[in-house]
């Protein structure tokens, strides 16, 4: 058949041989067992080469026969997401099938686009692939034969090398090949874990962090937990903090964070209020004996000060005003400070007990310096009043970055900052509340790796993240995403060679994910391991059909709930 009629060209001997071999017809006997085995796996030929994406034609009959193979990788031959191999000299090129369509003229021929993943050497005796590496040095020419990849091939490709790695699950479609993440490459260039609600995102995050903690029990990980889910998962291996024991001193805030908390006005009035606060805050910091002799003291310097001193300075400055100048800015700031000081919900941050210079102790406690075998800090901000949650996250994130900057020259202690519900703190919109946390997390995404700060973003809405942040993440772990806009954002952030995998994102099962980028040798689809019950986060969905059958004790439940609600306690 010629290509006009939809088949392989009659004049092309390779193509004709492809069909004959694939169809199982008579072929000259081949002595080598390896070569014979290879011929059984022959499924098509290359027709078009263009950089990373090329096109092949596949024999539908051959694919149908291989579908019954006991080797799951061979059984998947020709399907979207499956791997094929092409020989160039003594090197095997591995590629992933991105899409396919029936040939216009011949129903027995399938045209498919492939993305080249990398190459490996052929072992002389067994014909197996070894020494697999990413990237392609030599491309095949049109007419090159295409073979189905076997599980033995995939084992060589996906096998983790000697670099530090953690195993997280099983590579699809195999049953025994382990999927690994290279820890240094993943953390060195940030990572993002994405997935719609209910896909097992929290459990996957816990699994990855548990594996990292097992690998590095003297590590330094800070996890911002907005729903109080992860305390249950890390009660054995982590230090747990919430509003009851966080004790975060208010004076650690920089000027921008002070403005977010104490300045309530909007528009033109806001700038005037901020100027007043800057002047008075600097005077309050100067009153501390730590400020004596400091020539570079600024409003951002983390020097302790008394809220009562700040209030007294505000009153004093207000007294100096002439009649033409309004005292409204002073009154607004004073009112807000007094309100927060009197409200018990803010005690974890604005208590009078937090004036002492506890900066070193606080940083050591939060960043696990030393770790004492508990390398992760879970900071549960679910009990923090919603109007200052973003400021608390901003302070913790900025302390991480500032510590890394000012500790240069010391023995390095890299820190991993993991941010759950990241779209809350790095929103796409750059106006309104919460800009301090957005700026610092964007800065960590861009510059953190220079200073030894790694960022882990977990979100169900990647499309709501600030533009560019996702593309700063070197490793993307994507679970099922139902929203088309989110899928589009992830496609844009993923490397070119992973496009075939991306198309399967809407069809992933729970606890299944696509991993691509720096943390893996080549893009992989992984079915994640089951995590032990006591290591799982408290995020399971309620079973309505079961729980709606239960009754009794409602009056007592209501009494207990109302009591906790009123006392703002857990």
N, C-alpha and C positions, 0 to 999 in steps of 0.2 A: 504493500500500500504506500502511496505517497502521502506527504503531509496535507495536500489539498483534500484528500479523501478522509483525513483524520487519523491515519496510522503512522507508523514509522516509514521513512522513505525506503523504497525497494532497493535503491542504489546504495544505501548505507549498510555495509555488512554488519557493523556493531549493533545497529538497531534491529536488524533482522534476527541476529543471534539472540538479542535481548528477548524478543517475543518467543523465539523457539525455546530458550532456556526456561523462561518464565512459564511458558505453556507446558513444559515438561516433555517436549518432543524429542526426537532422536538427535543426539549430539555426539561427536567423537568422544570415546572414552577418555577420562582424565585420570592420570595416575595418582596425583597427590590428593589425599583425603581432604586437606584444607581447601584446595581449589574446588573440589567437588562440593564441599559444604558451602563454599562461597557462591557457586553457581545456583544452588538451591535458593539462595537469598537474593538473587538478581531480580530486581523489580522494575527497572526502567533505565532511562538515560537522561543526561543533561542536554537541554536544548538552548539555554540562554544564560550568559554569565554577565552580571552587572554588579560588581562590588559586593556589598553585604547581602543583597537580595538577588537570587537567581531563580531560573525556572527549570523544572524537570518534567518529563512525561513518565507516567506510571502505567503499567499493565494491570488493568482491573482484575483479570483472571488470576494473575500471580498473587495479588493482594488478597483475593478471596481464598486461595488455597492456603496461604500463610496464616490466615485468621484462626485456623484450628491448631496452630502450633502450641506446644506445651510451654514454650518460652514466652512470657507475657510481652516482652519488648518486641519480639518477632510478630506475635499475634496482632500487635497494634500497627504493624508496618503500613505506611501510606496514609494513616489517619492524621488529622490536624493535631499538632503538638508532638507527634512521634519523631524519632530520629532516623536519619538515613546516613549512609557513608559513601564516599566517592574516593577512589584511589588516584593519587597523583604521584608518579614515581614510586618510591618506597614509603610514602606517607599516606595515611588515611585522613581525609577531611570529614568532619562530622557536621551535619546540618539539621535544622529543625524545620518541619513542614509548617508553613504559616497559613496557607489557604489552598483550596483546590477547586477545580471545576471540570465538568465533563467536556471532552474535546468536541468541537462543533460537528466534525464529520464522522467520528468513529466512537461509538458508545463504549468500546472496550478500552479506550485510552483516557487517562485523567491527566490534566495539566495542573501542576502545583507550583507555588512559590515557596522557596526555602531561604532560611537565614543561616549562614555559616557560623558555627560556634567556635571551632578551633580545629587543631590537628594533632595526630599522634603517630608515633613510629610503629611499623609492623614488626612483630617478633618473627624471626626467620622460620623457626620450627613449627610454631603453633598458629601463626597468622594472626595472633591477637594484637590488639592495640595496646601500647604502653607509652609512658612518658608524654601523656596528653598535656597540651598547653593551649591557652586562649589565643585567638587571633589566627589569621591565615597568611602564610608567606607565599604560597603558590596556589593559583586557582586552577580548577580543571578546565579543559576545553570542551566545547559542545560535542556531544557524541560519547563522552565518558560514561561508563556504566555506573548505575546507582544500585546500591545494595541496602537491604534492611539491616539496621543495627541490632545486635544481640544483647542479651542481659550481661554476657561476659564483657562486651565492649563498654556497656554503660557502667559496669562496675569499675573499669579502669578510668573512665572519664570522671565519674562522680566520687571516686575514692579520694578521701582527704589526704593531702600530702603532710609533710612533717611539721608544717606551721601549726601554731596553737589553734585548736578548733573545738567546737561543741557540737554534738549530734542532737538534732531536734526531731527527726522523724524518718520516714521511709520515702524514697524517691518513687514517684508515679511513673510508669505503671507496675514497677517491680514490687516484689514482696519482701526482699531482704537487703536491697542496697540502701545504705544509710545516707541521709542528707545532712550535710554539716555546714556550719557557719565559721568562717575564719575570724576569730575574735578581734585580732589587731587591725585587720583591714576594715572590718565592720565598724568598730568603735572609732578608729582613726579618722573616718570620713562621715560620721553620723549615720543614723538609720531611721527609717520610718516604718511603722506597722499600721497597716490600713485595713479596714473591713467594716461592713455594715453591722448594725446592732444584731446580736444573736448568732454571729458566725463563729464565736469562740475566741474573740480578740483578747479579752482579759486573761483567759486561761493560757493563750499562746504567749502573751507578754510575760506571764508568771513563769511559764516553762523556760523561755529563753533566759530570763534573769536568774532563775534557779540554776540552770546549767552554767551560766557565767560565774555565779557565786561558788559553785562546786569546783570550777576550774581555778578561780582566784579568791580563796577565802580571806585574803588580806586586801581585797579591792576596796574601792570607794565609789558607791553608787547612791544617788539621791533620787527618790521617786516621788513626784508630786501626784497625790491620789485624791481627786476631787469628790469621789463617792464613798470613800471609806471601804473599798473592796479588798485592798491588798494586805491589810493588817492580818487577816486570817491566813493568807498564803505564806507570809514571811515571819510568823510569830516565833519560829525556831531559829531563823537565820538572819533576822534583821532587827534593827532598833526602831521601835514604833513611836511616832510622835503625833499628838493631836492638840487641840486647844488646852487640854488639861496639863500637858507637860512640855509644850513647845518652848514657852518662855522666850519669845523673840523680842529683844529690846527695840523700842520705837526709835531710839537714836541711831540705829544702824541704817535707817532710811537715808537716801540721798535727797537733794533738794527737790528733784522732780517728783519723787515718791511722796515727800511731805506735801507738795502742792495737791497731789491727787487725793490725799486724805483730808487735809485741813482747809483747802480752798473749795468752796461750794459754788461760787459765782460763775457765770458764763459770759461769753462775748467780751466786750471791751473792759468790763469791770474786772475780769479775771486777771489780766496782766497787772493791774494796779494792786490787787490783793497779793499776787505772787511777789511783787517788789517789796511790799510791806513785810511779808513773811521772811523773805531772804535777809533783809536788814536785821530783823529781830532774832532770827535763828542763828545768824553768825555771832551776834552778841551773846546769846545764851551758851553757845559752844565755847566761846572765849572765856567764860567764867570758870570752866573746869581747869584744875591745876595741870591736867595733861596737855593743855593748850599753851602753857607757859613756855616761852622761848621758841615756839613754832612759828617760822616765818611764812609758811605756805598754807596757813589755815584757811579753809574755804567752807561754804555752806554744805559741801558734799563730804567733808572729812568726818569719818565715823568716831567723833568725840562725844562721850556721854554728856547730857545736859538734863536739868530738871524741868519738867513741864511747868512747875510753879515759877521757875525763873523766866521761862518764855512768856508766861502770862503776865508776870510783873513788868517785863521789858515792854510788852505790848501796851500795857496801861501807862507806863512811863512815857513812851513815844507819843501816845495819844494825848497826853497832858501837854506836850510841847507844841502841839498843832496851833496854828493861828485860826481865827474864826472862819476864814474863807475856805480852809481845807476840811473836807468831810472826814468824820471819824468812822464812817460806815465800814471800810475795810477792816479796821482794827476790831470793831464789834463783831463782825462776821467770823473772823478767825478765832477770836476769844470764845465766842459762843460754841463753835464747833469743837475746839479743844476741850472745853469744860464738859460738853455733852459726851464726848468719847471717854473722858477720864471717869465720868460718873456711871457709864454703862458697863455692867459686869460682863457683857459679851465680849468686850474688847480687852479684858484683863490679861489675856495671854500675851498682849503686846504693849498695853499702856498702863500696866500696873506700876505703882510707886516703888515696887520691890526691884524693878528692872533697871535702876539707875547706875548700879555699880559697874565697873569696867569688866564685863564678862565676855568680851568679844572673842578672845582666844578659846575660852571654854565652850562657847556657843558653836564656833566654827568646828572645833574638834569633835563636838557631839554630833553635829549634823553631817559632816563630811567623813565620819568614821576615821579620825586620825588620833590614835591608832584604831584599827578595825576590831581587834579582840575577837576575831573569828566571826563577826557579824558585819559583813561588808556592805549591807544595804540599809539605808534610812528610808522608812516609809513615812511620808509627811501627809497625814490625813487632814485635808483642809475643808472637809465637809461640814465641820462645826464652826468654821470661820464665817462671820457675817458677810453676806454676799457683796456688800458695797466695798469691802477692802480685801476680798479674796485675791483680786488681780495684783494688789500692792504686795501682799504677802508672797505671792509667787515671784513677783518682780524682785523683791529683796533677796529671796533665796537664790534666784538665778544670777543676779548681779554679784552676790557674794561668791558664788562659784567661779564666775569669770574674773572678778577682781583678785580673789585668792590666787588663781592661776597666774595672773599677770605679776603680782607682787612677790610671788614665791620663785620667780625665775632666778637661777643661780643657786637655789637650794636643791637637795635631792628631790627629783620630781615625783609627785603623787598625782597622776592623772585622775580626773573625776568624770563619771558618767552621770549626766542629768537626764532623767526620763520624765517626760511630760505627758500624762494621760489627758484625754480630751483637749489635745493641743490646739484645735480650732478656736477654743475659747480664749486662749492667751495670745495667739498669733493670728488675729482675724484679718480678713482681706481688707476691711475698711480701715482707713488710717485717720479717722476722726472719732471723737467721743472718749469715754472713759477707757482705762486700761492701756494707754499708749506706752507707759513706762515698761510694762512687761513685754509688749510687742517689740519695742526697740531692742531690749536686751537679748531676747531670744533670737531675733533676727541677726543680731551682732554675733551671738555664739554660733549660729548656723554658718555665718560667713567666715569668722576668724577663729573660732574656738579651737580647731585642731592645731593651730600654731602654738597654742599655749597648753595643750593637754587637756582640753575640755571637750567631751563628746556629748552629743545631743541625741536622745532617742525620742521620737515623736510618735504618739499613738493617737489615732483619730478615726472617726467614722465618716467625717466629711472633709476629704482632702480638698474639695473645690472651695471650701470656706477658709482655707489657710492663705496667709499672705503670699502673694505671687513670688516665686523664686525660692521660697523656703524648701519646698519639696525637692526642687532640683539640686539643692545643696546636700541632700541626703545621698550618700554614696551607695547605700544598700536599701532597697525597697522590698518589704515583705508585704505582699498584698493578699488578703483573704477575699471572700466574695464581696463585690460591691454592686448593689442593686441599682443605684442611681446612675443614669447615663452621663450626667455632667461630671460626677466623680470619676467614672471610668475614663472619660476624656482627659481629665487632669493627670491621672496616673499614666496614661499612654504617653502624654507629652513629657513626663519626667523620666520614663524608663529608657534605657539605652536601645539603640536601633535593633540589635540582635535579639531582643526579647519580645519583639512585636507579636510573634506567633503565640507566645504564652499569654500575652495580655488579652487576646481575644477570648481566652477561656475563663477570664475572671468572673463574668456573670454566672458561669456554670459550675463553679467550684462547690464542693460539699463543705459542710461544717468541719472545722479543724483541718482544712486543706488550704495550702497557700502557694503562691508563686513567689520565688525569691530570685532577685537579680541584682547585679551590681558588684561592688567590691568584695562583699562578704562571701561570695561563692565563685568557683572557677568559671562556671557557665550558668545561665539561668536554669533553675530547676523548679519542678512542681513537687511539693512535699506533702505527705499525709502526716500530720504532727503526732508525736507520741502522746499516750494517755498520761496525764499527770496524776500522781497519788492524791487521794481525797484530801489529806491534811495540808497539801501544798497548793490547793486551788483557791482562787479569790472568791469572796462571797458575792457572786454575781449571777447565780442561776436564776432562770426565769420562773415565775410562779406557775404552777400547774392548776389552771382555773377549774378544769373538770374534776380534779381531786379535791382541791381546797374548798370548793363550793358545796361539797357534800358534808363538810365538817360544821358542827354547830355546838353552842354551849359556851358559857364563860364570857360572853360579849360585854356584860356590864363591868366585870373586873378588868377586862382588856382596856375598855374606854377610860376607866378611872386611872389606870397606870399611865396610859398614853397622855391624857390631859395633864397629869402631874408632871411628867417629863417635859411636855410641851411648854408649860407655864414656867418651869424652873430653868428652861433652856439647857437641860442636861440630858445625858444619854442614859 
